[in-house]
Amino acid sequence: MKKALLQLHIAVFLAGFTAILGKLITLNEGLLVWFRLLITVSTLAIMLYYQKRIKAIPWGDMLKIFGVGVIVALHWVTFYGSVKYGNVSVALVCFSATGFFTAFFEPMILRRKLSVIEIGLGMMAIAGIYIIFDFHPQYKLGIIFGILSAMGSALFPIFNKRLLVVYEPQTLTLYELGGGLLALTVLVPLYLQKFPASYYVPTATDWLWLFVLAWLCTVLSFDLQLNALKKVSAFTANLTYNLEPVYGIILAFIFFKENENLHREFYLGVLLILLAVVLQMWRISRQYRRQRG
């Protein structure tokens, strides 16, 4: 359990850095994610091919895996839309609504009872978002993208939990992101009609940050997250990912000086989100100690 939690927290830190990269890469968010997926899928396919670890999957399961990949791709597009139409802090704090959505989605999909405690902790994170954005209405579009992103983030580990029982993390990652790449190849032209791009081919600087994003923050981060999900619940993973705003916002303050445009209510909201994470980690530790007797 301790190793799984450590892997999860490293993945969370890398995820927090993706928002910074989203700001540094000036491509439209739809194109940004398409190129991210292209690099990531190509890299994984080459690695797994030479390691002889590419495995055939039945078509029924393949469709399920591709479906999860579409959720991941749309989550990324809306996340980077939140970064670009709001800012890094907006996108990351909206992401904290993931725990709230998971508290509802997981029982519905996995057919278990609702947890009052999990809903309460999720509501605490939502309260943090409300406090923050009640004082920053200029980020309305960024907030909408951010909430949609949180919904996608809540669904992804719930469906993956079942698939991980059957397939290795690397195999899942390759086919899921491959499904996301195929979906965006069809959807991005339609998306660009609504949200036009100023240019379509990455610059040299864009390519540099795209490779960092694909190799460190996608391939490595996905592997760590999926391995951790073998030991921890989807709700625990998603609530732990509420630390992503903390890591990312600190980086945003350093790189982009976003703290100069934020009110004190922002920090109160972040404190509520962090408290929700700490309380959940405490619950996990208690349960783990009881199980060990």
C-alpha positions, 0 to 999 in steps of 0.5 A, spaced: 500 500 500 505 504 501 509 503 495 502 504 491 501 511 494 508 513 493 507 511 485 500 515 486 503 521 489 509 522 483 504 521 478 500 527 481 506 531 481 507 530 474 500 531 472 501 538 476 506 540 471 502 538 465 498 544 466 505 549 466 506 545 459 499 547 457 501 554 458 508 554 455 505 550 449 501 555 445 498 551 440 490 550 440 488 545 446 485 540 441 491 540 437 496 540 443 492 534 445 492 530 438 500 531 438 501 529 445 497 523 443 501 522 437 508 522 440 505 518 446 502 512 442 508 512 437 513 511 443 509 506 447 508 502 440 515 502 439 517 500 446 512 495 447 514 492 440 521 491 441 520 488 448 515 483 445 509 486 449 504 488 444 498 483 446 492 481 442 485 483 445 478 481 443 474 486 439 469 486 445 474 488 450 478 493 445 472 497 444 471 498 452 478 500 452 478 505 446 472 508 450 476 509 456 481 512 451 476 517 448 474 519 455 481 521 457 482 525 450 476 529 452 478 530 459 485 533 456 482 537 451 477 540 456 483 541 461 488 545 457 482 549 454 481 551 462 488 553 462 488 557 456 481 560 457 482 561 464 489 560 467 493 554 470 490 556 477 483 556 474 484 549 471 488 546 477 483 548 482 477 546 478 480 539 477 479 538 485 471 537 483 474 530 481 473 527 488 466 530 488 464 527 481 467 520 483 463 520 490 457 519 485 459 516 479 463 510 482 457 507 486 453 508 480 457 504 475 460 499 480 453 498 484 455 499 491 452 504 496 454 511 496 459 513 502 456 519 506 464 521 508 466 521 501 460 525 498 462 530 504 469 530 502 468 531 495 463 537 497 468 540 501 473 540 495 467 543 491 466 549 496 473 550 495 472 551 488 466 556 489 469 560 494 475 561 489 471 563 483 465 567 486 471 572 486 474 571 479 468 571 474 472 573 469 474 566 468 467 563 466 469 559 460 475 556 463 471 554 469 466 551 465 472 547 461 475 545 468 468 542 471 468 538 464 475 536 465 474 534 472 468 529 470 472 526 465 477 525 470 472 522 475 470 516 470 477 514 467 479 510 473 473 507 475 472 504 468 480 502 468 479 499 475 476 493 472 480 493 466 486 492 470 484 486 473 485 483 466 490 487 462 497 490 464 498 497 465 502 498 459 498 494 454 492 498 457 495 505 456 497 503 449 490 501 446 487 507 450 491 512 448 491 509 441 483 510 441 483 517 444 488 519 438 483 516 433 477 519 436 481 526 436 483 525 429 475 525 427 473 530 432 479 536 432 477 538 425 470 539 428 472 542 434 477 547 431 470 550 427 468 552 434 475 554 437 479 556 431 487 555 432 492 561 430 496 556 427 496 548 426 504 546 426 508 546 432 514 551 433 520 548 435 519 550 442 512 547 442 516 540 440 520 541 445 515 541 451 510 536 447 516 531 448 517 532 455 509 532 456 509 526 452 514 522 455 515 524 462 508 527 464 504 521 460 508 515 459 511 515 466 505 518 469 500 513 466 504 507 468 505 509 475 498 511 476 495 505 473 500 500 477 497 504 483 490 503 481 491 495 483 492 497 490 488 503 491 480 505 490 478 509 484 476 515 489 482 515 493 486 516 486 482 521 484 482 525 491 489 524 491 489 527 485 486 533 488 494 535 490 495 536 483 492 543 484 497 544 490 503 542 486 501 546 479 499 552 483 506 553 486 509 552 479 504 557 476 506 562 482 514 561 480 513 560 472 508 565 471 507 570 477 499 568 477 499 569 485 499 577 483 492 576 480 489 572 486 485 574 492 486 571 499 479 567 498 483 563 493 488 561 498 482 559 503 479 555 497 485 551 496 486 550 504 479 546 504 481 542 498 487 540 501 484 539 508 479 534 504 485 530 501 489 530 508 482 527 511 482 522 506 489 520 507 488 519 514 482 514 513 486 510 508 491 509 513 486 507 519 483 502 514 490 499 512 492 499 520 486 495 522 487 490 516 494 489 518 491 488 525 
